[in-house]
Amino acid sequence: MNNMFLIYAHRGSSILYPENTLPAFTQAIKEGANGIELDVQLTRDGQVVVFHDWTLQRITGQKGKVSDYTLKQLQAMDFGAWKNAKFAGVRIPTLGQVFKRITGKNIMINIELKNFFAMRNGLEQKVMELVHHHNMSGQVVISTFNPFSLELLRKNGCKSDIAFLYFGRLKEPWKYAKEYACAYIHPPVQEITKELLASCREHELKIVPYQVDTLVEIQQMIHLGTDGIITPRPALAHRLLHGPTKPVQKRKRKR
């Protein structure tokens, strides 16, 4: 799996499906993604849930943050109707629920820790415990913009690969990645150059850019030889690499 070109579906198949939900993840796999990118935060009662935004307003129309509510309160909210009425009733998933959905499938999961504004809340440890409990260490990459989190993951002996995630221009990002014992660099797609790729190879780092949103960008990353991409268009990436996905044939019932 680690030698394959990774097509991480950004928050699942998030163009037409409600992001960071089980339907979006299920659809991404159907479209040919061999990886899922998702975001995690802690609820008020310390449960790890899958959600991106700092506030609930855009997705649910509710005030406040994920950390203001218990898991039970959050699961009473609608996380699908904002995208399309047909998704009304879709609930916020826990990380454990995602792991159960992925169990037995050859799918990588890139877990981004959304704790840049909520440091020292124990998210790193809880995620590592869940990964261990579900025996997912080899299928997980943990990424974060927060260097404090990277340090905690390293010090606490994280068994999964760690990714150095950054935005904007950064000189010699591989130095920071090596400092925190990262196996991956996740830069914005605009930063990818032949020189950056060569330096990553020299320092034995894999590189998977994000914001790879267009046909041209996907083609460029494949041509340059990145180790994968994070994209909201997994079907397009799969088609460019492997041709169209084959529909699942339903077995005819015997009469």
N, C-alpha and C positions, 0 to 999 in steps of 0.2 A: 504493500500500500504506500509506503513512504517513498518509493521510487516512481510512483505514478504522478502524472500531472494532476494537481489538485484543483478541482472545480468546487470552491466553497460557495454555496448559495447564501448571499448576504441577507441575513434575517429570514432565511428560507426563500421560497419563490415569492418575492415580495412586490413584484410588479402588479399582479392581479389578486394576490392573496394577502390577508392581514398579517403583517410582519411579526416574526417571533412567536408564532402560534403553531400548534401541531398540524393544522391543515397546510400551512405554508411549508413546513418541513417535509411532510409526506409528499406534497406535490413536487418539491425540489428533487426528491429522490426519483420520482417518476420521470422527471425531465432529464435525468442523467447526471445529476450532481453526485459526486463521490465524497462530498464534504458539506457540512452545515456550519455557517457562522451564526452565532447568537450572542446575546448580551445578558448578563445576570446581575441582579441586585438582591439585597436582603429586605424582607418584610419587617414589620414592627416586631413580630414574634420570632424573628431569626430564621425564616425559611428562605431558601434560595429559589427565586423565581426568574423567569426569562422575560426581560423587558429592557428597552433601550433608553427611553427619554428620562430626563431628570424629573419631569412632572408628568402627571396622568392626563393632563388637559387635552392634548392632541388626539389621543387614542380613545379615551373613555368619556371625556367631557367633565370629569371629576376634578376637584381641586386637590392640591397637595401632591406629595411624593409617594412612591411605593413604600418607603420606610415609615410613612404615617399610618399605614393600615396593616392589619393582620392578614394572613393568607386567606382565612375564611371571608373576610370583608372584600378582599380583592377578587376572589373567585365568584362573588355575587355580582360583579360588574361585567359589562359587555365589552369584549376586546376585539370584536369582529365587525360590528355594524358600521363603524366609521369607514370601512373600506367598501363595503357593499351590503345591502340589506340581506342578501342571501347568506351572509356570514353572521347574522345576528345570533347571539347566544354563545359564540366562541369565547372560551375562558382563557385566562392567563395560565400558562403551564409552569410547573415547577421543573427544575433541572432534572430531578429524579424521573419525572414523567417522560421527559425527552429521552433519557437514557433507556428507559424501558421500551420506548418506541424503536430505538436504534438497535437494541440487543439482537445479535445474530446477523446483523447486516454489516457489510464491509464499507462502513461510512465513517469518515473522520468528523470530529466536532471541534470547531475552533470556539472556545469560550472566552469572550471578552469580559473582563471584570469592569463593571461600571461603578467605580468607586473613587473617581478623581476628586469629587467633592465630599466624599464620605469615607475618609481614611480611618484606619485603626478600628474598623467595626467587625473584624473577624471573617470577612467574606472569603479571603484566601483559604483559611483553614477549613471552612465549611465546604468549599468547592472541592478541595483536595480529599476531604473525607467522603464526599459523595462519589467522586471518581473512583476511589478505592473500593467503596461499598459495592458499586455496580461493576467492578472489574473492568473499567474502561480506560485505564492508564495509557495503553498503547494506541487508543483511538482518539485521544484528546490532545489538543494544543491549547495552552492557556496564554492569553495575550492581555496586555493592559498598557494604557498610556502612562500609568503611574509608576515611577521608578521605585517608590517605597514598596509597592506591591511586588515588583520584580525581586527586590531584596528579600522580602518575606518568603516568597516562593522558593528562592535559592537556599536561604538559611534553613527552612523547614523541610528540605529534602524532597521537593516536588518530584514525583515519579514520572509525570508527563513532560513532554517537551514544552518549553516556554518560548514565547515570541515577543521580541522588542517591537512595540507598535508606536509609531510616531507620525506627526503631521508637520507640514512645512518643510523647509530646507534644513538639513542637518549634515554637518561636515563629518565624514568618517563615522557613520552610524554603527559600523561593525565593532568599533571600540566599546561602545556602550553595551551592545549585545553580548560581547564576550565577558565584560565585567560582571554581568548578571547571569552568566551561564546559560544564555539563550541558544536555542538551536535554529531559530528563525528570525528574520527581519520582515516586518510588515510595514512597508512604506506606502505613501500615496502613489498612485500610478504615474503621476507627473514626474516623479523623482527617478524613475527607472532609466538607467543608461547602461551601455555596454561596460563602461568603466566601473559602475557600482556593482554590476553582476560579477565582473571579474574579481573585484575586491572581496565580495562575499564568498566566492568559490575559494579564493586564496585562504580565507579564514574559516573555511569549512562551515559556512552558514548557508541555510536555504532561504530563498527570498520569495515571498508571496505578497504582491501588491494588492491594495484595496482601491475602491472607487473605479473599478474596471467596468464601466457601465455601457460602453458602445461597442458596436461591431469592430470598428477600427482599433480600439484599445485592446480588445480581446485578441485580435489578429496580431497586433504588435507584440503583446506579451508572449504569445505562443512562439512567434518568430524569434524573439530575443532569447528565449529559453529560460524564463522564470520557472520556478518549481510549482507554480499554480497561480490562481487568481481568486479574489473575493469579488463576486459579481451578483447583481440581482437578476441576471439573465443566464441561468445555468443551462437552459435548453439550447440557447444560441451557442454557448461555449462548447457543449457536448457535440452539437452538430458540426462545428468547425473541426473538431478533433476526430470524431468517430463516425460522422454521418447521422442521419435521423434516428431517434430512439424508436424501437419497435414496440407497438402497442401490445399489451398483455392479452393473449388469446384466452377467452373464457371457454372452459370445457362445456361441451354440450351434455346435458343431463340424459341419462339413459331412461328410456320409457319402458 
